[in-house]
């Protein structure tokens, strides 16, 4: 149940804003899931499933969870090198598991073996390992899984995240622990948390104060506040303020804040593409509603 103060003194939403929330959290969210989220999961762990429940069971596997983070989220800040770094990390992980199980790797004291494998793979390709930027991600993510393994004898980063919500309705401790990994930024972490919240239907169970962590704030989210947040001075608001406002008004529009964010990612990347076209594309949507 939402605290009453969350909606108290909230300006009313214009019907056009409600329309945008519902369209983006519906049609465009579905497009994001079918063309971005699920295909990226399939590509990373090389498995296909037809239901979200099957994906949930798969991500309870510590290897699959680690592969997903390394392959899809960990190097999100690397720009043009992102895909190459991700492929190299996944290959390095496969190599260290040729002669041991994932449980044996998780039982090790640290993640040095994986980093050494990453360096060797870079050397074999004639590339620099870029230790200053990449070691924190490669070794740090494995060490997080090792830390979790010592606590729950499983080691799935995804299950650890979900259990934090199920057991205490909180995300902040897990969010801050991931961000503490050198090279993994708040936006990449929020994107991971958002996607897991969708896959496991966690949003309703997350403490309202922690829902800012399931709203990665990018250029598209900032651009749309003009149309869906009926409050002044949002253009210079801090990320956490923008995230909180979107969550609040999404509830007013009776949609999921997570689904709205997912749908906006698709709308921005696949429909708008150029930030200078954002306003005109929003006007097209609103014209279709009249």
Secondary structure as GFF3:
##gff-version 3
##sequence-region A 1 290
A	DSSP	three_ten_helix	4	6	.	.	.	ID=ss1
A	DSSP	alpha_helix	15	23	.	.	.	ID=ss2
A	DSSP	pi_helix	24	28	.	.	.	ID=ss3
A	DSSP	alpha_helix	29	32	.	.	.	ID=ss4
A	DSSP	pi_helix	33	37	.	.	.	ID=ss5
A	DSSP	alpha_helix	38	45	.	.	.	ID=ss6
A	DSSP	alpha_helix	52	59	.	.	.	ID=ss7
A	DSSP	alpha_helix	62	68	.	.	.	ID=ss8
A	DSSP	pi_helix	69	73	.	.	.	ID=ss9
A	DSSP	three_ten_helix	76	81	.	.	.	ID=ss10
A	DSSP	alpha_helix	82	96	.	.	.	ID=ss11
A	DSSP	alpha_helix	102	106	.	.	.	ID=ss12
A	DSSP	alpha_helix	112	124	.	.	.	ID=ss13
A	DSSP	alpha_helix	131	152	.	.	.	ID=ss14
A	DSSP	alpha_helix	157	168	.	.	.	ID=ss15
A	DSSP	alpha_helix	172	179	.	.	.	ID=ss16
A	DSSP	alpha_helix	186	199	.	.	.	ID=ss17
A	DSSP	three_ten_helix	203	205	.	.	.	ID=ss18
A	DSSP	three_ten_helix	208	214	.	.	.	ID=ss19
A	DSSP	alpha_helix	219	228	.	.	.	ID=ss20
A	DSSP	three_ten_helix	234	236	.	.	.	ID=ss21
A	DSSP	alpha_helix	239	252	.	.	.	ID=ss22
A	DSSP	alpha_helix	257	266	.	.	.	ID=ss23
A	DSSP	pi_helix	267	272	.	.	.	ID=ss24
A	DSSP	three_ten_helix	275	277	.	.	.	ID=ss25
A	DSSP	alpha_helix	278	289	.	.	.	ID=ss26
###
